[in-house]
Amino acid sequence: MRTRKTVLIVILTVLLAPLLQADMGPKPSAEFEIVYETAAALEIVSAELMQCNDPQCAESFALEELGPQGFSCSSNTACTSLAYGYSETMQLVMAFSDGVTRQSNLFGKDHFDARYRVTVLEDALQVEEVGGTANPAARFLTLVAVGMCLVVVLIVLLVVWLVRHSRRKREDQEVFGE
């Protein structure tokens, strides 16, 4: 009897362990394509993706570098971001080689993996969401739910088998007088 319990515990542990990992699953992201409409060629000196605490962005803070979360520009024409979550209202602040720090309009995020076009003007930035993909978290959660259902079915089948097996063994013992 003790062996059966041990086997059952080992099976449950192996089946459920992948579901207990921390920080798993998809995270929202954003890609920014930078387009220049300035007289002189510019280089990005620094850039921050501001997260706003209110719709008017009176209180804001830069997206924090935290584990995989962060915002960076890999060239003068592209920036990327990955986050555990974004504020409903955001703003880009970028300093350029001409000494001008430009701020964007306030913008939101409609797609889970959003793509933006950032137009650099002489004195400002204009950000427009131009596409993206839907939230894969829903698909992920569906897969997790299906997986959990399969695990439950397997556990139920295992329990039924163990009960039937133990009954048969008892019946055999009674029939043969063991």
Disulfide bonds with the S-S distance in Angstrom:
Cys52-Cys57 1.92
Cys73-Cys79 1.96
